Amino acid sequence: MGILNRSKDDNGTHKFQMYEKLMSFGDDSWIENEDGDKVYKSDGKALRMRKTFILEDDSGNNLAEIKERVLTVRDKMSLKFPDGRSATVHKKLIGFRDRYKVEMDGGEDLHAHGNIADHEYEIEKAGDTIATISKKWFKVRDTYGIEILDGEDDVLLLAVTICIDALSDD
């Protein structure tokens, strides 16, 4: 389990730091900001039949429920948010590069592409990059970063990154 550190950049982005396998199935981990404050908790539910994670704030409020969808042709994970929004993350079966689609119920779909296994990819909305995931920013082994544009939904994009990480493990 790793830690996620958030810092605000001068170029209008939020940067986070994640360790590989942040969302180990059955593990819990606090996610800290740049000051070392515990601001999020990832709660892996080990005793369930499918991979399930809960992303919580520091007060224990549910920010996102992440569940593996079973009995589907291709691997999928669902996201549910307390405000009623939901999404499905699944791997596209076409092409040589890793590609994932995030189908937003009632919203604009997202697309992730690049080298998922090496944590070198982008998440796009309407053809524009809204988040970049990369290991190149860190010299620490097994560490990668996520940079999210200002105005985008940090919790959604972190949950999508967690889904992609969990789906790429299979």
Residue pairs with C-beta under 8 A, 6 or more apart in sequence:
1 19
1 21
1 22
1 23
1 24
1 27
1 28
1 29
1 42
2 18
2 19
2 20
2 21
2 22
2 29
2 142
2 143
3 17
3 18
3 19
3 29
3 30
3 31
3 32
4 16
4 17
4 18
4 22
4 31
4 32
4 40
4 158
5 16
5 17
5 32
5 33
5 34
6 14
6 15
6 16
6 33
6 34
6 39
6 154
7 14
7 15
7 33
7 34
8 14
8 15
9 15
9 147
12 149
12 150
13 147
13 148
13 149
13 150
14 147
14 148
14 150
14 154
15 137
15 145
15 146
15 147
15 148
16 145
16 146
16 147
16 148
16 158
17 138
17 143
17 144
17 145
18 143
18 144
18 145
18 146
18 161
19 142
19 143
19 144
20 119
20 142
20 143
20 144
20 165
21 142
21 165
21 169
22 29
22 42
22 162
22 165
23 42
23 44
23 53
23 66
23 162
23 165
23 166
24 44
25 44
25 46
25 51
25 166
26 44
26 45
26 46
26 47
27 42
27 44
27 46
28 41
28 42
28 43
28 44
29 41
29 42
30 38
30 40
30 41
31 38
31 39
31 40
31 41
31 42
32 38
32 39
33 39
37 58
38 58
39 57
39 58
40 55
40 56
40 57
40 58
40 63
40 158
41 55
41 56
41 57
41 58
41 60
42 53
42 54
42 55
42 56
42 162
43 53
43 54
43 55
43 56
44 51
44 52
44 53
45 52
45 53
45 54
49 70
50 67
50 68
50 69
50 70
51 66
51 67
51 68
51 77
51 166
52 65
52 66
52 67
52 68
53 65
53 66
53 67
53 162
53 166
54 62
54 64
54 65
54 66
55 62
55 63
55 64
55 65
55 66
55 155
55 158
55 159
55 162
56 62
56 63
57 63
61 82
62 82
63 81
63 82
63 155
63 159
64 79
64 80
64 81
64 155
64 156
64 159
65 79
65 80
65 81
66 77
66 78
66 79
66 159
66 162
66 163
66 166
67 77
67 78
67 80
68 75
68 76
68 77
68 166
69 75
69 76
69 77
69 78
69 88
72 90
74 90
74 91
74 93
75 90
75 91
75 167
75 170
76 88
76 89
76 90
76 167
77 88
77 89
77 90
77 163
77 166
77 167
78 86
78 87
78 88
78 89
79 86
79 87
79 88
79 89
79 156
79 159
79 160
79 163
80 86
81 155
81 156
85 104
85 105
85 106
85 107
85 156
86 105
87 102
87 103
87 104
87 105
87 107
87 156
87 160
88 102
88 103
88 105
89 100
89 101
89 102
89 103
89 160
89 163
89 164
89 167
90 100
90 101
90 103
90 167
91 98
91 99
91 100
91 167
92 99
92 100
92 101
97 113
97 114
97 115
98 112
98 113
98 114
98 115
98 116
98 117
98 121
98 168
99 111
99 112
99 113
100 111
100 112
100 113
100 116
100 163
100 164
100 167
101 109
101 110
101 111
101 112
102 109
102 110
102 111
102 112
102 123
102 160
103 109
104 110
108 125
108 126
109 125
110 123
110 124
110 125
110 130
110 160
111 123
111 124
111 125
112 121
112 122
112 123
112 124
112 160
112 164
113 121
113 122
113 124
114 120
114 121
114 122
114 133
115 121
116 164
116 168
117 168
118 135
119 133
119 134
119 135
119 144
120 133
120 134
120 135
120 136
121 132
121 133
121 164
122 129
122 131
122 132
122 133
123 129
123 130
123 131
123 132
123 133
123 157
123 160
123 161
124 130
125 152
129 149
130 148
130 149
130 152
130 157
131 146
131 147
131 148
131 149
131 152
131 157
131 161
132 146
132 147
133 144
133 145
133 146
133 147
133 161
134 144
134 145
134 147
135 143
135 144
135 145
137 144
137 145
138 144
138 145
146 157
146 158
146 161
148 154
148 157
